[in-house]
Amino acid sequence: MSLKIRLSRQGAKKRPEYLVVVVDSNKKRDGEYIAKLGHYFPKAEKPADKVKVNFELAKAWIAQGAQPSVTVGQLLKIQA
């Protein structure tokens, strides 16, 4: 089982909100996940409110072998 850290879409039409989740790579985008690491609000007015990720927990999952997607990798760089 290979693990991925990726986004899962939430929110209403034209008001996207994403969860940053750890998931088995064979699961659906919005399917069940193993752990929730944080939120991403792309339409937030303040840049500081866009990304809320538990960085320490994300580092722990990466140390266990979870691979972040390209977008999540960029979000973690912003957070760090």
Sequence and secondary structure as in RCSB ss.txt:
>XXXX:A:sequence
MSLKIRLSRQGAKKRPEYLVVVVDSNKKRDGEYIAKLGHYFPKAEKPADKVKVNFELAKAWIAQGAQPSVTVGQL
LKIQA
>XXXX:A:secstr
  EEEEEEEEEETTEEEEEEEEEETTS TTS  SEEEEEE TT SSGGGTEEE HHHHHHHHHTT EE HHHHHH
HHHH 
